[in-house]
Amino acid sequence: MLPDISIVPDQETQLEPLYRVIIHNDDVTPMDFVTHILVSIYFLGHPEAVEIMLHAHRIGEAMVQILPKAEAERRINKSHFAAGLEGYPLHFSMEPE
């Protein structure tokens, strides 16, 4: 006879809430650097990264991705760190999906 097995999910296995990552336009950060960040940190294809960068440039902001909260925070922090190293004020924010 097989033993009764019950699976109790812990906090790590439960689904996190999803958040929209938003990029905000500024007048200092070069477009090629923004595209580089979108490709290298958000793993977007180059054409999609350029499209998002141009949308933010024209409108003032653009949605980049929808991610679990912890991953959105991690990528935003990584983006801000990379921009800060170059002296750029590139800014991302997040909002609940």
Summary of the structure (lengths in Angstrom):
residues: 97
radius of gyration: 17.5
end to end distance: 46.0
largest distance: 69.6
contacts: 244
relative contact order: 0.26
helix: 43%
strand: 22%
